[in-house]
Amino acid sequence: NVKVDDVSWDVQRRCSDFAALHTLLVDEGIDRDLLPPKKLIGNKDPAFLLKRRKDLESYIQSIFHFLARNLPNSLSDFLEFSKYDIHFILRNIADECYQREVKLSNLSLDESVPDGSEINSSNHEESPSSSSWTPLEMY
């Protein structure tokens, strides 16, 4: 369960997801030995599963506090912040808007000829218009 201010959500991950995340975070300065070890024999035992879950929750809390000032994208994606946290939602919307503007400016540049005049754009794809923006993006 992830909680930010008054908003909380459940994130379900497999042990292999934690291992993949850990590999990415070692490059960010996380200790290589911080991830709780796996158990090959007896890994279905309910007591072991409960302990492993608590250890993984503690692991996530530790790395989150260590990286809180500069949260890597791999960790925010793992915790699904982009779906629930307003800062990450707005960051994604801003990035999408920027990418649209870049695409529109590239289309405008493609329709110009070297002497500064524009060519007939009837043969070109219709460029995206403001109608493709969501109401939230327009706001």
Secondary structure, DSSP 8 states (H G I E B T S, - for coil): -EEETTEEE-----HHHHHHHHHHHHTTT--TT-S----SSSTT-HHHHHHHHHHHHHHHHHHHHHHGGG--HHHHHHTTHHHH-HHHHHHHHHHHHHHHHHHHHHHHHHTB-TTS-B--GGGS-----GGGS-HHHH-
